[in-house]
């Protein structure tokens, strides 16, 4: 079974961005995350949603 939650470094690698950029996206609300006992985790579904929103913005009107 594929993981449902990723650490911040794993999620940043999946998006091919830096950890600091991912933290900025989390802080802005562009990417959802959760905290489990002090550890930040990023749902894989949140990454898919973020990519879909970004792709939709690339389509000319």
Secondary structure, 3 states (H helix, E strand, C coil): CCCCEEEHHHHHHHHCCCHHHHHHHHHHCCCCCEEECCEEEEEHHHHHHHHHHHHHHHCCC
